[in-house]
Amino acid sequence: MAVGILYPYIKKISLGQLPGDLVFKSENLTLFFPIVTCIIISVVLTILFNLFK
């Protein structure tokens, strides 16, 4: 949910446009599923939390 809220800022650093992030566009609707971006953020946060445990 946080990635969805912060998407405009994440897009500026090209983090939300990785291969594997799914975007479905139609005439009136755009759905964005940042699967790979979420995995990368999860791995980085896991490493950081384990370092500062």
Buried (B, 14 or more C-beta within 10 A) or exposed (E): EEBEEEBEEBBEEEBBEEEEBEEEEEEEEEEBEBEBBBEBBEEEEEEEEEEEE
